[in-house]
Every structure is written in C-alpha cells, then in structure tokens.
Amino acid sequence: MITSPQQEAVDAAIMSRRSVRAFLPQPVAREDIERILEVAARAPSGTNTQPWKVHVLTGQAREDLSAAILAVNADPEQARQHTEEYAYYPREWVSPFIDRRRKVGWDLYALLGLTRENKAGMAAQHARNYRFFDAPVGLIFTIDRILEQGSWLDYGMFLQNIMVAARARGLDTCPQAAFTQYHRVIARQLALPDNEMVVCGMALGWADPGKVENTLLTEREPVGNFAYFRE
C-alpha cells in the first residue's frame, strides 16, 4: 500500500491522540487556539446546524472556575447535591464495557501508586479534573437545549477535530465528562443563558513528559473484533 505524506500526517495526529492528565505551565497562543477551533468547525453537522459553543478559559477565568467547583467538590454533602444533567455513562454496566472501564481506571491508579484502599488518593486524583490537570487552557462546551440526539453526534465529531488539530500542532488534550456533575456551578460562573447545556470540558496544552500518568496508553480492540465486512 502506497502512503502519502498527507496521509501519514493525518494518521499520526489521530494515532498520537491520548488523554493527557498532566500539563506544563507553558501558555498556548490565542491565535493557535482560534485556528484549532476554526479547523474543528469544519466538522459535519446535520443540515449545517453547527451545534457547538465553546467557552475558552485561560488565566484568572480558568482559576476562578476551578476554585468554584473545587470548593463544592471538597464538601461531600454539597457535592451530593450536584448531579449530571444527562447520562453520559450507561445506567447499568455490563461486559465488555465495565471491564474496559475498570482496566483503564486501575491502570492509571497503578501508575500513580494508588491502591484500592487509598480512597483519599483516588479522590484527589479525580479532583484534578477540575483544575483541567493544570493545563493553561480550559474549554467548556455547551449546546442549545432545543437540539436533539443527532446534534450530539455532530458535537462528537467537532470535539474529535479539536483534539486532532491540537495534535497536529504538538499540543495535547483531555476530554472531560467530569465537569457535567457541576453544570450548575459552571452555568453560574460563566453566566450561561438558560438555554445552554454543558456537554463536557477539555484540557488543552503542552503535555508534561516527566509525569508518569502521561505514559498511560489505553488499549483498542482490533478491527476484526468490531467491524463486519459483507460482500
């Protein structure tokens, strides 16, 4: 099979994408962020509805949102009053999905030296989500409540485009469903209108190569396990 430089570049950007959980403090230029979003907006959407809205947080704005969420998250009684607005994960876990979920969780905790008994350590690691894993850029994605399931499918393609465009520039990301629990805190902090619903968050920046958690490489099923060719 003959490959072109363009094909190799695209494949490399996709294959090198991973969820990075530790970032360097090095800032990302605003023009780079804007170009990444401009490229990502070429994602397809049904009848060109373009359902995405992006709230780009840097500097004090990012710090303020993180502080507001962490203040609630630190109090178990307060945290229990905040629940996700939509079901990202299945209400009932079955194999093989629960097996994959457990494996990636324990693989990460093993790298960090966290055992099953260390509940406080695991909670602290989870809380790092709300600091965008110290990335210089935090992204919060919202969607208009009037839009339906098809627009959420379109949104996924937009998010993937952001992550791939970031990799093409040597940047890394971590998409974060963890933010959905605190959608009311986010709405208040960002003054979101009532029609905007939080989809997820994302950390964007330069991966810290010295952090062990960034060595995690999640497994993927071989094509033969999920693709069915019919002739």
Number of C-alpha atoms within 10 A of each C-alpha: 2 4 7 7 8 9 10 11 12 14 12 14 17 17 11 14 20 19 20 25 24 25 25 16 14 12 14 16 9 12 9 13 17 12 14 20 19 14 15 20 19 13 18 15 19 11 6 10 11 17 20 19 16 13 13 17 18 17 11 9 15 20 17 16 19 22 14 16 22 18 11 17 19 13 10 9 10 11 16 11 10 16 13 15 14 11 9 12 8 9 7 6 11 9 8 8 11 12 12 13 12 11 14 15 12 15 16 20 18 13 14 15 11 17 12 10 8 11 11 10 16 16 12 11 17 12 18 15 22 25 19 28 24 21 28 22 26 28 19 21 19 21 21 17 11 9 11 11 8 11 18 16 14 19 24 14 16 22 20 16 21 25 26 26 25 25 22 18 12 13 17 27 28 22 21 18 16 17 21 23 21 22 20 18 18 20 16 12 15 15 9 15 10 9 10 15 22 26 23 20 23 25 29 28 27 24 21 18 13 11 15 13 19 18 14 15 15 12 9 8 7 8 8 8 8 8 8 8 6 4 3
